[in-house]
Amino acid sequence: MSFILLNKTFSNPQIGRLETPIEILDFAVDNINAKVPMLLDESTRLDYETSTTNLELIYNYTMISGDPFEI
């Protein structure tokens, strides 16, 4: 699901005005965070996303059902 959200974000025409990879990543994070919280399946919710200065994306999920000891 996150790949689909990122793919739509990077095809956005506004992305052309951004200059650095960090600006592009922050733009992507803002667009994804505008759509969350979002259920990804019956037991997983995407709560928010952050980026780092190392150009990494960090996804923050919540397991809303299931046994936490079986993960």
C-alpha positions, -999 to +999 in steps of 0.1 A: +000+000+000+028+024+008+044+018-026+011+028-042+009+060-022+045+069-030+040+062-067+011+086-068+030+112-048+060+111-072+038+114-102+024+147-088+032+177-111+042+198-080+072+176-074+091+194-103+094+226-082+114+207-055+152+209-057+168+185-032+161+148-024+152+158+012+126+183-001+111+156-024+110+131+005+094+156+028+068+163+001+061+126-002+058+122+036+034+152+038+012+137+010+011+103+027+004+117+061-026+136+047-042+102+040-035+085+073-045+068+096-053+042+070-062+005+073-038-016+053-055-049+060-078-063+087-050-062+113-027-034+103-031+004+104-006+029+089-005+057+115+021+081+100+054+083+081+085+102+088+118+108+069+154+111+080+183+132+068+197+099+055+169+098+029+151+070+047+114+066+052+101+053+085+066+039+085+047+037+118+021+010+120-003-003+147-014-039+149-050-036+157-058-073+160-041-106+164-018-120+190+013-098+195+034-128+205+028-144+171+044-115+151 
